[in-house]
Amino acid sequence: MPFKFNIEGPETKKARQAQALRDSITLEAAQLDLEEKKRKNPQYAAQLAGDIAEKSAAIQDTLNLTEAQKAGISERLGNISSAATPLESSIAGPVMPQEAAMQAGQGLVAEENLLNARNVRLRAELEAYRKQQEGLVGTVNLGDAYGTAPAGDEANTFRRRVRTQSELLKEGREYINQAPTPEEAQDRSNAVMANKTFFDAQTREELKNSRKLPGLTGMAKDEDSAKKMRERVPAFVQSVATIDRLVELGDEYRKNFGNPILERKARAEAEQLRIPLIANLRIPLTGGGQMSVQELELIQRAIANPATFFDITQTDRLKSLKKTIGSEFSSAARNYGYELNTLQQVIDANSAPSDIETFGVRRKAAPQVQDKPAGRYDPTSGRIIR
């Protein structure tokens, strides 16, 4: 087997790097131009996405037509093969000459190859449009049976299932086309459609379950909303638990005021609790994203001041903060499509297990053997008394 060497000289490498730089600059300029147009016209992205959707639909129609043409070619090739097959001696009838059959078959095969090449180009164009549309609207539409998925999330369960279903349908079409009789083809078609119906129902059920969250009734508007809310729940539950513990520490501190050991212990725990609390308050208080210095100062002011950590006014501030993040979480849950009767149901469904302080691998300890005390001789009875 001959080896192929790919030796890149300095000039070729320089030209390739220059082209890569030009492509990068062009892409960045196009992105900046898009952002500027979106800023000037908030509807621009939606309008452009709509235009792309129309172009994508036209390409899909062409692909469907091509598949029908390919099916027709397969049928004609099958007819030619049957016409050129020699008949049994007991059956009389004309037989197509092998040379004529080969010529007719070669023409059809050439036509089929052209259609295949056309399909490859159209699918590549369709994929480019899909990525462009996802970048504009942030989600991808998977059809009535599947709903939507976050843009660019190639590992998404339902996108994977859509690809799987597409492959299954392709195999199903080939299975139907290979049927020896029209009756068998109809039976195979019924089996393929029954499998698709079951697959769609199963996918819809999984989609429904993926949009549900413990402690929240109803379901999210779409999978992207469920994904965002799923990230919010742990931070909210942990924030509430942290604030409650800080309030408890404040009560303990004031009750044990004057005991330097207990005071230092409470202050050390409170300082440690502030670290994850600051991170968890980023979304409800600032909306997320990269945290600026001003936003960090805002969050730190919202939490009790370390210098006067356990003053009663600081405890009141913590209780007010708890109400603030509870109100924000409730609004977010409803905006994403969930129904929220009480915040406590969210806390109960997502709180830490009761043995969070004691869990671990149980080790069986060997029973302790107590040493028996030495005996004392009793001369009266003549026995050893222990």
C-alpha positions as CSV (number, residue, x, y, z in Angstrom):
1,M,0.0,0.0,0.0
2,P,1.6,3.3,-1.0
3,F,2.2,5.9,1.7
4,K,1.0,9.5,1.3
5,F,3.2,12.2,2.7
6,N,1.9,15.6,3.6
7,I,5.0,17.8,3.7
8,E,4.2,21.5,4.2
9,G,6.9,23.9,3.2
10,P,7.4,27.3,4.8
11,E,5.7,29.2,2.0
12,T,2.7,26.9,2.0
13,K,2.5,27.1,5.8
14,K,2.7,30.9,5.7
15,A,-0.1,31.1,3.0
16,R,-2.3,28.7,5.0
17,Q,-1.9,30.7,8.2
18,A,-2.6,33.9,6.4
19,Q,-5.8,32.4,4.9
20,A,-6.8,31.2,8.4
21,L,-6.3,34.7,9.8
22,R,-8.4,36.3,6.9
23,D,-11.2,33.7,7.6
24,S,-11.1,34.5,11.3
25,I,-11.2,38.3,10.7
26,T,-14.1,37.9,8.2
27,L,-16.0,35.8,10.6
28,E,-15.5,38.2,13.5
29,A,-16.5,41.1,11.2
30,A,-19.7,39.3,10.2
31,Q,-20.5,38.6,13.9
32,L,-19.9,42.3,14.8
33,D,-22.1,43.4,11.9
34,L,-24.8,41.0,13.0
35,E,-24.7,42.2,16.6
36,E,-24.8,45.9,15.4
37,K,-27.9,45.1,13.3
38,K,-29.6,43.3,16.1
39,R,-28.9,46.2,18.4
40,K,-30.4,48.7,16.0
41,N,-33.4,46.5,15.1
42,P,-34.5,44.0,17.9
43,Q,-36.6,42.2,15.3
44,Y,-33.7,41.7,12.8
45,A,-32.6,38.3,14.2
46,A,-36.2,37.0,14.1
47,Q,-36.7,38.2,10.6
48,L,-33.4,36.8,9.4
49,A,-34.2,33.5,11.1
50,G,-37.6,33.4,9.4
51,D,-35.9,33.9,6.0
52,I,-33.5,31.1,6.8
53,A,-36.4,28.8,7.8
54,E,-38.1,29.4,4.4
55,K,-34.8,28.6,2.6
56,S,-34.4,25.5,4.7
57,A,-38.0,24.3,4.0
58,A,-37.4,24.7,0.3
59,I,-34.2,22.6,0.5
60,Q,-36.0,20.0,2.5
61,D,-38.8,19.8,-0.1
62,T,-36.1,19.3,-2.8
63,L,-34.5,16.5,-0.7
64,N,-37.9,14.8,-0.3
65,L,-38.5,15.1,-4.1
66,T,-35.0,13.6,-4.7
67,E,-35.8,10.7,-2.4
68,A,-39.0,10.0,-4.4
69,Q,-37.0,10.1,-7.6
70,K,-34.4,7.7,-6.2
71,A,-37.2,5.3,-5.1
72,G,-38.6,5.5,-8.7
73,I,-35.1,4.6,-10.1
74,S,-34.8,1.7,-7.7
75,E,-38.2,0.4,-8.9
76,R,-37.2,0.7,-12.6
77,L,-33.9,-1.0,-11.9
78,G,-35.9,-3.9,-10.3
79,N,-38.2,-4.1,-13.3
80,I,-35.2,-4.2,-15.7
81,S,-33.6,-6.9,-13.7
82,S,-36.9,-8.9,-13.7
83,A,-37.3,-8.4,-17.5
84,A,-33.8,-9.6,-18.3
85,T,-34.1,-12.7,-16.1
86,P,-34.4,-15.9,-18.2
87,L,-37.7,-17.7,-17.9
88,E,-38.3,-21.3,-17.0
89,S,-38.7,-23.6,-20.0
90,S,-42.4,-24.2,-19.1
91,I,-43.1,-20.5,-19.3
92,A,-43.3,-18.7,-22.6
93,G,-42.7,-14.9,-23.0
94,P,-40.3,-12.3,-24.2
95,V,-37.0,-11.6,-22.3
96,M,-35.0,-8.4,-22.5
97,P,-31.6,-8.9,-24.1
98,Q,-28.8,-8.6,-21.5
99,E,-27.0,-5.9,-23.5
100,A,-30.1,-3.7,-23.6
101,A,-30.7,-4.3,-19.9
102,M,-27.1,-3.3,-19.1
103,Q,-27.4,-0.1,-21.1
104,A,-30.7,0.9,-19.5
105,G,-29.4,0.0,-16.0
106,Q,-26.2,2.0,-16.5
107,G,-28.2,5.1,-17.4
108,L,-30.4,4.7,-14.3
109,V,-27.3,4.1,-12.1
110,A,-25.7,7.3,-13.5
111,E,-28.8,9.2,-12.8
112,E,-29.0,7.8,-9.2
113,N,-25.3,8.8,-8.6
114,L,-26.1,12.4,-9.7
115,L,-29.1,12.5,-7.3
116,N,-26.9,11.2,-4.5
117,A,-24.2,13.9,-5.1
118,R,-26.9,16.5,-5.2
119,N,-28.3,15.3,-1.9
120,V,-24.9,15.5,-0.2
121,R,-24.6,19.2,-1.3
122,L,-28.1,20.0,-0.2
123,R,-27.7,18.4,3.2
124,A,-24.5,20.3,3.8
125,E,-26.3,23.6,2.8
126,L,-29.2,22.6,5.1
127,E,-26.8,22.0,8.0
128,A,-25.1,25.4,7.5
129,Y,-28.6,27.1,7.6
130,R,-29.5,25.1,10.7
131,K,-26.4,26.3,12.6
132,Q,-26.9,29.9,11.4
133,Q,-30.6,29.8,12.5
134,E,-29.7,28.4,16.0
135,G,-27.2,31.2,16.5
136,L,-29.9,33.7,15.8
137,V,-32.8,32.4,17.9
138,G,-30.9,30.4,20.6
139,T,-32.9,27.2,20.1
140,V,-33.5,24.6,17.5
141,N,-36.9,23.4,16.5
142,L,-37.1,19.6,16.4
143,G,-40.6,19.3,15.0
144,D,-44.0,18.8,16.5
145,A,-43.1,15.4,18.0
146,Y,-40.0,16.6,19.8
147,G,-40.3,20.3,20.7
148,T,-37.2,22.4,20.9
149,A,-33.6,22.0,22.1
150,P,-30.9,24.6,23.1
151,A,-28.8,25.8,20.2
152,G,-25.5,24.1,19.8
153,D,-26.3,21.4,22.3
154,E,-25.3,18.5,20.0
155,A,-25.4,16.0,22.9
156,N,-29.0,16.9,23.6
157,T,-31.1,13.7,24.1
158,F,-33.8,14.7,21.7
159,R,-31.5,15.8,19.0
160,R,-29.8,12.4,19.3
161,R,-33.2,10.7,19.1
162,V,-34.1,12.7,16.0
163,R,-30.9,11.6,14.3
164,T,-31.7,8.0,15.4
165,Q,-35.2,8.2,14.0
166,S,-33.9,9.6,10.7
167,E,-31.5,6.6,10.4
168,L,-34.3,4.2,11.3
169,L,-36.6,5.7,8.6
170,K,-33.9,5.5,6.0
171,E,-33.4,1.8,6.9
172,G,-37.2,1.4,6.8
173,R,-37.4,2.8,3.3
174,E,-34.7,0.5,2.1
175,Y,-36.5,-2.4,3.8
176,I,-39.8,-1.5,2.0
177,N,-38.1,-1.1,-1.4
178,Q,-36.6,-4.5,-1.1
179,A,-39.9,-6.2,-0.7
180,P,-40.5,-9.0,-3.3
181,T,-44.2,-8.2,-3.8
182,P,-46.5,-5.1,-3.4
183,E,-48.4,-6.9,-0.6
184,E,-45.1,-7.5,1.3
185,A,-44.1,-3.9,0.7
186,Q,-47.4,-2.7,2.2
187,D,-46.9,-5.0,5.3
188,R,-43.4,-3.6,5.7
189,S,-44.6,-0.1,5.4
190,N,-47.2,-0.6,8.1
191,A,-44.6,-2.1,10.4
192,V,-42.2,0.9,9.8
193,M,-45.0,3.4,10.5
194,A,-46.1,1.6,13.6
195,N,-42.5,1.7,14.9
196,K,-42.3,5.4,14.1
197,T,-45.5,6.1,16.0
198,F,-44.2,4.2,19.1
199,F,-40.8,6.0,18.8
200,D,-42.5,9.5,18.6
201,A,-44.7,8.7,21.6
202,Q,-41.7,7.5,23.7
203,T,-39.8,10.6,22.8
204,R,-42.6,12.9,23.7
205,E,-42.8,11.2,27.1
206,E,-39.1,11.7,27.6
207,L,-39.4,15.3,26.6
208,K,-42.2,15.9,29.0
209,N,-40.2,14.3,31.9
210,S,-37.1,16.3,31.0
211,R,-39.1,19.5,31.5
212,K,-40.3,18.6,35.0
213,L,-38.3,19.4,38.2
214,P,-38.7,18.2,41.8
215,G,-40.7,20.6,43.9
216,L,-42.2,22.4,40.9
217,T,-45.6,21.5,39.5
218,G,-46.3,21.7,35.8
219,M,-43.5,21.8,33.3
220,A,-41.2,24.3,31.5
221,K,-42.2,26.0,28.3
222,D,-39.4,24.3,26.5
223,E,-36.3,22.3,27.2
224,D,-34.0,25.4,27.3
225,S,-36.2,26.9,30.1
226,A,-36.0,23.6,32.0
227,K,-32.2,23.6,31.6
228,K,-32.0,27.2,33.0
229,M,-34.3,26.4,35.9
230,R,-32.5,23.2,36.7
231,E,-29.4,25.3,37.3
232,R,-31.3,27.7,39.5
233,V,-32.8,25.3,41.9
234,P,-29.6,24.0,43.7
235,A,-28.3,27.6,44.1
236,F,-31.7,28.7,45.6
237,V,-31.9,25.8,48.0
238,Q,-28.3,26.3,49.1
239,S,-28.8,30.0,49.6
240,V,-31.8,29.6,51.8
241,A,-30.0,26.9,53.9
242,T,-27.0,29.2,54.2
243,I,-29.1,32.3,55.2
244,D,-31.0,30.2,57.8
245,R,-27.7,28.9,59.3
246,L,-26.3,32.5,59.4
247,V,-29.4,33.6,61.3
248,E,-29.0,30.6,63.7
249,L,-25.3,31.6,64.3
250,G,-26.4,35.1,65.1
251,D,-28.8,33.8,67.7
252,E,-26.1,31.5,69.2
253,Y,-23.5,34.3,69.1
254,R,-25.7,36.7,71.1
255,K,-26.7,34.0,73.5
256,N,-23.0,33.1,74.1
257,F,-21.7,36.7,74.1
258,G,-18.6,37.0,76.2
259,N,-17.4,33.4,75.6
260,P,-14.4,34.0,73.3
261,I,-14.1,30.4,72.2
262,L,-17.8,30.1,71.0
263,E,-17.6,33.6,69.5
264,R,-14.6,32.7,67.4
265,K,-16.2,29.4,66.3
266,A,-19.4,31.1,65.2
267,R,-17.5,33.8,63.4
268,A,-15.3,31.4,61.6
269,E,-18.3,29.3,60.3
270,A,-20.1,32.4,59.2
271,E,-17.1,33.7,57.2
272,Q,-16.9,30.3,55.5
273,L,-20.6,30.3,54.7
274,R,-20.4,33.7,53.0
275,I,-18.1,32.4,50.2
276,P,-20.7,30.1,48.4
277,L,-23.5,32.4,49.3
278,I,-21.9,35.2,47.3
279,A,-21.6,32.9,44.3
280,N,-25.2,31.7,44.6
281,L,-26.6,35.2,44.8
282,R,-25.0,36.2,41.5
283,I,-28.0,35.3,39.3
284,P,-30.9,36.4,41.5
285,L,-29.3,39.8,42.3
286,T,-27.4,40.6,39.2
287,G,-28.9,38.4,36.5
288,G,-25.8,36.2,35.9
289,G,-23.0,36.7,33.4
290,Q,-19.5,37.9,34.2
291,M,-19.6,39.5,37.7
292,S,-18.2,43.1,37.7
293,V,-16.6,44.8,40.7
294,Q,-19.7,46.9,41.3
295,E,-21.9,43.8,41.3
296,L,-19.7,42.0,43.7
297,E,-19.9,45.0,46.1
298,L,-23.7,45.0,45.7
299,I,-23.9,41.3,46.8
300,Q,-21.4,41.9,49.7
301,R,-23.6,44.8,50.9
302,A,-26.7,42.5,50.7
303,I,-25.0,40.0,53.1
304,A,-24.4,40.8,56.7
305,N,-21.3,43.0,57.3
306,P,-18.4,40.9,58.8
307,A,-17.4,43.7,61.1
308,T,-20.8,43.5,62.9
309,F,-21.8,40.1,61.7
310,F,-24.1,39.1,64.6
311,D,-25.8,42.4,65.3
312,I,-29.6,42.1,65.4
313,T,-29.9,44.5,62.5
314,Q,-27.7,42.2,60.4
315,T,-30.0,39.3,61.1
316,D,-32.9,41.4,59.9
317,R,-31.0,42.1,56.7
318,L,-30.5,38.4,56.2
319,K,-34.2,37.7,56.6
320,S,-35.0,40.4,54.1
321,L,-32.5,39.0,51.7
322,K,-34.1,35.6,52.0
323,K,-37.5,37.1,51.0
324,T,-35.8,38.9,48.0
325,I,-34.3,35.8,46.5
326,G,-37.5,33.8,47.2
327,S,-39.5,36.4,45.3
328,E,-37.1,36.4,42.4
329,F,-37.0,32.6,42.3
330,S,-40.8,32.5,42.2
331,S,-41.0,34.9,39.3
332,A,-38.3,33.0,37.4
333,A,-40.1,29.7,37.9
334,R,-43.4,31.1,36.6
335,N,-41.7,32.8,33.6
336,Y,-40.1,29.5,32.6
337,G,-43.6,27.9,32.7
338,Y,-43.8,26.2,36.1
339,E,-46.5,26.5,38.7
340,L,-45.3,27.3,42.2
341,N,-47.7,27.0,45.1
342,T,-45.2,27.3,48.0
343,L,-41.4,27.8,48.2
344,Q,-41.2,25.2,51.0
345,Q,-42.1,22.4,48.5
346,V,-39.0,23.3,46.5
347,I,-36.9,23.3,49.6
348,D,-38.3,20.0,50.9
349,A,-37.9,18.2,47.5
350,N,-34.3,19.4,47.0
351,S,-32.9,19.7,50.6
352,A,-29.9,17.7,51.9
353,P,-30.5,14.2,53.2
354,S,-31.1,13.9,57.0
355,D,-27.8,12.1,57.5
356,I,-25.7,14.7,55.7
357,E,-23.5,15.1,58.9
358,T,-23.2,11.4,59.7
359,F,-23.1,9.5,56.4
360,G,-20.1,7.3,55.5
361,V,-18.9,3.7,55.3
362,R,-20.0,1.8,58.3
363,R,-17.2,-0.1,59.9
364,K,-17.8,-3.0,62.3
365,A,-15.7,-2.4,65.4
366,A,-14.4,-5.4,67.3
367,P,-16.0,-5.9,70.7
368,Q,-13.9,-4.4,73.5
369,V,-12.4,-6.9,75.9
370,Q,-12.2,-5.6,79.5
371,D,-9.3,-6.9,81.6
372,K,-10.5,-8.8,84.6
373,P,-9.1,-7.5,87.9
374,A,-6.6,-9.7,89.7
375,G,-8.0,-12.2,92.2
376,R,-7.6,-12.1,96.0
377,Y,-7.1,-15.2,98.1
378,D,-9.6,-15.7,101.0
379,P,-7.9,-17.9,103.7
380,T,-11.3,-18.5,105.4
381,S,-13.0,-20.1,102.4
382,G,-9.9,-21.1,100.6
383,R,-11.1,-19.5,97.3
384,I,-9.9,-16.8,94.9
385,I,-12.3,-13.8,95.1
386,R,-12.4,-11.4,92.1
